[in-house]
Amino acid sequence: MTAHRWRKSSYSNPNGNCVELTNALDRLRDSKDPKGPTLKVDVTAFIRAIKTGRFDR
């Protein structure tokens, strides 16, 4: 398995509750569980969905 370099938003809570993203922008994980599962994502499609309001309530 390839080691990923993870980064957390500078806007995250001090208690560490945040989503982290790899430097390659292809995987997400819960910062509270760094050894837990990761989610492989197509960031381009994800950003497009956000911009078009797909996740709006």
Backbone torsions as a table, in degrees:
resi	resn	phi	psi	omega
1	MET	NA	136.7	179.9
2	THR	-78.1	135.8	176.9
3	ALA	-75.5	135.8	179.5
4	HIS	-106.5	145.8	173.0
5	ARG	-96.6	120.6	-174.8
6	TRP	-101.9	149.1	174.3
7	ARG	-139.3	148.5	-178.3
8	LYS	-117.0	146.6	179.5
9	SER	-59.8	142.4	175.5
10	SER	-70.2	-11.7	177.9
11	TYR	-90.9	3.3	-176.8
12	SER	-68.6	159.4	179.3
13	ASN	-67.7	149.5	177.3
14	PRO	-60.2	-25.7	-179.4
15	ASN	-78.7	-1.6	174.4
16	GLY	89.2	2.9	179.1
17	ASN	-74.9	100.7	-175.5
18	CYS	-160.9	164.4	171.5
19	VAL	-98.1	137.3	177.4
20	GLU	-108.8	153.5	-177.6
21	LEU	-129.4	141.5	177.5
22	THR	-72.0	158.7	176.3
23	ASN	-62.7	-26.1	178.0
24	ALA	-78.8	-5.2	179.2
25	LEU	59.8	35.6	-178.3
26	ASP	-124.3	-2.7	179.9
27	ARG	-142.1	145.7	176.6
28	LEU	-121.6	152.9	173.6
29	ARG	-152.9	164.0	176.3
30	ASP	-83.5	123.7	-176.7
31	SER	-65.0	-22.0	178.7
32	LYS	-75.1	-15.8	-176.8
33	ASP	-134.1	68.2	-174.6
34	PRO	-63.0	-21.9	177.8
35	LYS	-94.4	-0.3	-178.8
36	GLY	-79.3	-167.9	-176.9
37	PRO	-68.6	156.7	175.2
38	THR	-119.8	159.6	179.5
39	LEU	-116.5	119.5	177.1
40	LYS	-81.3	129.0	-175.0
41	VAL	-131.9	154.4	169.7
42	ASP	-97.9	96.7	-172.6
43	VAL	-61.0	-36.3	179.6
44	THR	-60.8	-46.5	178.7
45	ALA	-67.1	-37.5	179.5
46	PHE	-63.1	-47.1	179.3
47	ILE	-64.5	-39.9	177.6
48	ARG	-60.6	-43.1	179.3
49	ALA	-63.3	-39.4	177.7
50	ILE	-63.6	-46.9	-176.7
51	LYS	-65.5	-30.8	-179.4
52	THR	-87.6	1.1	175.7
53	GLY	84.2	16.1	-177.5
54	ARG	-59.3	-29.9	-176.7
55	PHE	-101.1	4.9	177.9
56	ASP	-68.5	147.6	177.9
57	ARG	-94.7	NA	NA
